[in-house]
Amino acid sequence: MLVINDLTKIYSGTPANNSISFTVEKGEIFGLLGPNGSGKTTLISQIIGFLKPTKGHIEVSGTDVISTPDMARKLCSLQPQENISLNGLTPRQAIELTGRIRNGNKREIKEKTDELLKDLQLEEWADQQTEKLSGGIKRLVTFCMAIVVPGKLVILDEPTNDVDPIRRKLLWEQVRKVANSGATVLLITHNVLEAERSVDRLALIDNGKLIGVGTPASLKGAFNKKLRLELTLYRKDEDLIYPSYVSMISHNKQKVILSLSKEHSKELMDWVFSLQEANKIEEFSLSAATLEDAYSSIIGSIGHQESGEEQYAIS
């Protein structure tokens, strides 16, 4: 459904995308994962025909969309990163209007709009002016606009921004429905945990470069044999003495996230209970390692290599 080959976009001598290549299959939910400023939105702008690459090739459903950008807009439906202005319209009107612009059947558009408003629990706002609505509700409206008559490729750029946890779960259910109906979904996000739960495969992007492509499990690699320990400290300046078998993933104020091999789980719990007895930690959780752990390690290692620094770890 989507073929990207050697795609490069250069601004003022600096590559925003640097020789990126990957393919996405029909009916697949494929994630583009990377930190802010990594080149994800630049890549999407080229797929949709808003930007022309410096070099490279993009095909959507067998069509060269670089030479025919108008076809890109017909083949793709997009939820942009920023909410678009819907002033003067109600959510129902905005969704139905988008469906008609995409040449959908009038009756089917109305039925689908009603279904989306109900399934995403938006009925109480369906006929209110959008300028009076919260950012999260507007975000859900733009999501509905992208899928009411989906293109062969549905592009969702940070679809859950500002969306509350309940409707976020409902949104992901709709994304899976779109893929099951035969459309392909390209998801752009920097939320690693959401990506791991929602995508079939994903590409890791950092500083405009493709770091890896695969399933969440395959990209976790060695982290599949590791555990993740989260500690909430009583005080942000708490000075802990860490065991030699743990490594630091992150330390943010009073939250510490550590990684360790499963073989050390018993001695780890002895250490954690000693911290509790000493009133050094408020709470803890131990779970299987996540894609976020692997991602932080991969991106962190690359960043340190490029800066000439050594990766920090407790060992």
Secondary structure, DSSP 8 states (H G I E B T S, - for coil): -EEEEEEEEEETTEEEEEEEEEEE-TT-EEEEE--TTSSHHHHHHHHTTSS--SEEEEEETTEETTT-HHHHHHHEEEE-SS----TT--HHHHHHHHHHHTT--HHHHHHHHHHHHHHTT-GGGTTS-GGGS-HHHHHHHHHHHHHSS--SEEEEESTTTT--HHHHHHHHHHHHHHHHTT-EEEEEES-HHHHHHH-SEEEEEETTEEEEEE-HHHHHGGGGGEEEEEEEESSTT------TTEEEEEEETTEEEEEEEGGGHHHHHHHHHHHHHTT-EEEEEEEE--HHHHHHHHHHHHHHHHHT-------
